[in-house]
Amino acid sequence: MIPTPEQLEEISRLHEGMLGSTVPFAALLLALGTHRRTLQVEVRRKQIAKRIFFENGVPVDCRSNLVHETLGRYMVGQGK
């Protein structure tokens, strides 16, 4: 999926959704960066939860309910 500028605007304003099935993670990152959003994204799968913090579209922090995990390890593990 290569999103149009209009789709990026729409994605950047989403309050919730399903990553992968509705919005690819790469498209979400591109939309947030393009529109310089400051927000928190929460990603959940089963009992694992991640919170990624963005300032002006740049990821600045990631918190996990698994102490040993970092944003870099998570993205690599997801093949991103």
C-alpha positions as CSV (number, residue, x, y, z in Angstrom):
1,M,0.0,0.0,0.0
2,I,1.3,3.4,-1.0
3,P,-1.0,5.9,0.6
4,T,-2.1,9.1,-1.1
5,P,-1.6,12.4,0.7
6,E,-5.3,12.4,1.6
7,Q,-5.0,8.9,3.0
8,L,-1.9,9.9,5.1
9,E,-3.9,12.8,6.5
10,E,-6.7,10.5,7.4
11,I,-4.4,7.9,9.0
12,S,-2.6,10.6,11.0
13,R,-5.9,11.6,12.6
14,L,-7.1,8.1,13.6
15,H,-7.9,7.6,17.2
16,E,-7.9,3.8,17.0
17,G,-7.6,1.0,14.4
18,M,-6.1,-2.4,13.6
19,L,-2.5,-2.3,12.6
20,G,-1.7,-4.6,9.7
21,S,-5.3,-5.4,8.7
22,T,-6.5,-1.7,8.4
23,V,-3.4,0.4,8.6
24,P,0.1,-0.9,7.8
25,F,2.7,0.1,10.5
26,A,4.9,1.8,7.9
27,A,2.0,3.9,6.7
28,L,1.2,4.9,10.2
29,L,4.8,6.0,10.8
30,L,4.9,7.9,7.5
31,A,1.5,9.6,8.3
32,L,2.6,10.7,11.8
33,G,5.9,12.0,10.5
34,T,4.5,13.8,7.5
35,H,1.9,15.6,9.6
36,R,4.2,16.1,12.6
37,R,1.8,14.6,15.2
38,T,2.5,14.6,18.9
39,L,0.8,11.6,20.5
40,Q,1.0,8.2,22.0
41,V,0.3,5.0,20.0
42,E,-0.6,1.9,21.9
43,V,0.0,-1.5,20.3
44,R,-1.4,-4.7,21.8
45,R,-1.2,-8.3,20.9
46,K,-2.5,-10.9,23.4
47,Q,-0.9,-10.0,26.7
48,I,1.9,-7.8,25.3
49,A,1.4,-4.0,25.2
50,K,3.6,-1.3,23.8
51,R,3.3,2.5,24.0
52,I,5.2,4.5,21.5
53,F,5.5,8.3,22.1
54,F,5.8,10.7,19.2
55,E,6.8,14.4,19.3
56,N,6.3,16.3,16.1
57,G,6.1,13.0,14.2
58,V,9.3,11.6,15.6
59,P,9.3,8.5,17.9
60,V,11.0,9.6,21.1
61,D,10.2,6.8,23.6
62,C,8.7,3.4,23.8
63,R,7.4,1.6,26.9
64,S,6.5,-2.1,27.1
65,N,5.0,-4.3,29.7
66,L,8.1,-6.5,29.1
67,V,11.0,-4.7,30.8
68,H,13.7,-6.1,28.5
69,E,12.1,-4.8,25.3
70,T,13.0,-1.6,23.4
71,L,11.5,0.1,20.4
72,G,14.4,-1.1,18.2
73,R,14.1,-4.7,19.2
74,Y,10.3,-4.6,18.7
75,M,10.5,-3.1,15.2
76,V,13.2,-5.6,14.1
77,G,11.1,-8.4,15.6
78,Q,8.2,-7.3,13.5
79,G,10.3,-7.1,10.4
80,K,9.9,-3.3,10.1
